[in-house]
Amino acid sequence: MTEQDTNPLFGKLDEVVRAVVKTGKLTPKLGSFWQGKKRLTYADMFCGIGGFHEAAKQLDMDCVFACDIDDEARRVYQHNYHIQPAADIARLRIKDIPDFDVLFAGFPCQPFSIIGNRAGFEDVRGTLFFELAKILKAKQPRAFVLENVKQLVSHNHGQTLKRILEVLRKDLGYTVDYKILNALNFGLPQKRERVLIVGFKGDVKGFEWPDKKVPMKPLSQILESNPDPRYFVSERIRRARHEAHTAKVTPSIWHENKAGNISSHPFSCALRAGASHNYLLVNGERRLTTREMLRLQGFPDTFEIISNGSQVRRQAGNAVPVPMVKSIIERVLHAEKSEAKRDSKAA
Ligand SMILES: C[S@@+](CC[C@H](N)C(=O)[O-])C[C@H]1O[C@@H](n2cnc3c(N)ncnc32)[C@H](O)[C@@H]1O
C-alpha cells in the first residue's frame, strides 16, 4: 500500500496550507501534564536579549517575569518585548516574583569551581545556579528548561553537573534529563553546541529529545547583500587570510582559532560574546553585520536593533538559539502525565 492510499492529505499540501492560513496561527496543544490549562506562563531568568522569550512567544506562552543584570540587555528586552526585566538575581525578593508554570534560564557559564564536595543544596551556595535553585524551591514551577555551554558536562570530571542534577532531583523533586544539542541541527547555519537540562515536577512521560535534523538554512539567506563598508577588514588582513587559506565553498565563514589556524565552512562557528573582532569573517573579507549575527541565532528581522555594534556582538554571542529552544519547549508543552503510579497500584 502506498502513502497515497493511506494518507487522506497526500497531495493536498496547498489545501492544508490555505486552511492553516485561514484559521491563523496554530496554538500548540498542551499535553495532559498541564492539567487542562489553555496557556502557560513563564519566568525568563538571565534573560539577556530574550532568546527564550522569542521562542516562547512563538508558542503562545505568557512571560510574567524576567531578570538580567546587564543594563543594555534589559533595555533591548524591554524595547522588543515590552517587559521591564528586574536586575541582579541574587537581590530578588521571592515575594516580588509572580507564580509561573515554567522557568527558563540560560544561566551564565561562570566558573563552577566554587562548587565543592559537600552534598546537596548547600554545596552550590554562592553560585548563580544556587539562586536559580532557590527560586525553583520557592515557586515550584511545573517544569524548567536550563541552558549552558557544553563544557558544563565535562567540568570537574562531571562532578559539577552531577551536583547540579542532584540538587534538581533530590532536593527539589524534579524528573530531570539533559542533552547536548547543536544549533546546526535546528535549521541554523551556526555550529553551536549547548547542554539543555529539562525538568518536570514529579513523574512525566512523553517528553523526548528531538532526533530529526531540520535542514540548515543556507548562509546566502542569512547574509546581507549590501553590507556597510565598515564591516570590511583592511587589505592587509584580507591578504594575510587569503594567503593562509583557500575556501572550498562560497559563501563561507572563515574561523580563526586561538592558535591562528583558519578554517572555513558553509556555516558559522559559534558566535562568542568576548571573542576577538576578526575571528569570524564572511568569505575571509568582512565581519558579520549585527543583523546577520541575530539571524544566526534565529531572531526574526522584526527584532529591533537599538544597541551599538559591539554591544550587539556581545548580546548575540550570549543568546540562546531561538529554534533550538523552541523545539525543546514545544516538546515540554506536549508532555503527558505519567500513569506510572496507577500502573504500579494495579500490578
Ligand atoms: C548566557 S547569557 C543568557 C542569554 C539569554 N538566554 C539570551 O537569549 O539572550 C547569561 C546572562 O546572565 C546575565 N547575568 C549574569 N549575572 C547575573 C545576575 N547576577 N543576575 C541576573 N543576570 C545575570 C548576563 O548579563 C547575561 O545576559
The ligand as an SDF file (V2000), in Angstrom:
LIG
                    3D

 27 29  0  0  0  0  0  0  0  0999 V2000
   24.3120   33.1270   28.7360 C   0  0  0  0  0  0  0  0  0  0  0  0
   23.5720   34.6880   28.9080 S   0  0  0  0  0  0  0  0  0  0  0  0
   21.8680   34.3010   28.6580 C   0  0  0  0  0  0  0  0  0  0  0  0
   21.3190   34.9810   27.4420 C   0  0  0  0  0  0  0  0  0  0  0  0
   19.8680   34.7370   27.1090 C   0  0  0  0  0  0  0  0  0  0  0  0
   19.4800   33.3530   27.1990 N   0  0  0  0  0  0  0  0  0  0  0  0
   19.5490   35.2350   25.6980 C   0  0  0  0  0  0  0  0  0  0  0  0
   18.9840   34.5110   24.8940 O   0  0  0  0  0  0  0  0  0  0  0  0
   19.9220   36.3810   25.3930 O   0  0  0  0  0  0  0  0  0  0  0  0
   23.6540   34.9370   30.6420 C   0  0  0  0  0  0  0  0  0  0  0  0
   23.0390   36.2460   31.1210 C   0  0  0  0  0  0  0  0  0  0  0  0
   23.0940   36.2720   32.5510 O   0  0  0  0  0  0  0  0  0  0  0  0
   23.2070   37.6120   32.9580 C   0  0  0  0  0  0  0  0  0  0  0  0
   23.6480   37.6350   34.3570 N   0  0  0  0  0  0  0  0  0  0  0  0
   24.8890   37.4130   34.8560 C   0  0  0  0  0  0  0  0  0  0  0  0
   24.8830   37.5320   36.1880 N   0  0  0  0  0  0  0  0  0  0  0  0
   23.6180   37.8280   36.5570 C   0  0  0  0  0  0  0  0  0  0  0  0
   22.9850   38.0780   37.8040 C   0  0  0  0  0  0  0  0  0  0  0  0
   23.6730   38.0580   38.9440 N   0  0  0  0  0  0  0  0  0  0  0  0
   21.6620   38.3350   37.8060 N   0  0  0  0  0  0  0  0  0  0  0  0
   20.9600   38.4010   36.6500 C   0  0  0  0  0  0  0  0  0  0  0  0
   21.5150   38.1810   35.4450 N   0  0  0  0  0  0  0  0  0  0  0  0
   22.8130   37.9050   35.3870 C   0  0  0  0  0  0  0  0  0  0  0  0
   24.1820   38.2150   31.9490 C   0  0  0  0  0  0  0  0  0  0  0  0
   24.0420   39.6170   31.8790 O   0  0  0  0  0  0  0  0  0  0  0  0
   23.7670   37.5000   30.6490 C   0  0  0  0  0  0  0  0  0  0  0  0
   22.8670   38.2890   29.8870 O   0  0  0  0  0  0  0  0  0  0  0  0
  1  2  1  0
  2  3  1  0
  2 10  1  0
  3  4  1  0
  4  5  1  0
  5  6  1  0
  5  7  1  0
  7  8  2  0
  7  9  1  0
 10 11  1  0
 11 12  1  0
 11 26  1  0
 12 13  1  0
 13 14  1  0
 13 24  1  0
 14 15  1  0
 14 23  1  0
 15 16  2  0
 16 17  1  0
 17 18  1  0
 17 23  2  0
 18 19  1  0
 18 20  2  0
 20 21  1  0
 21 22  2  0
 22 23  1  0
 24 25  1  0
 24 26  1  0
 26 27  1  0
M  CHG  2   2   1   9  -1
M  END
$$$$
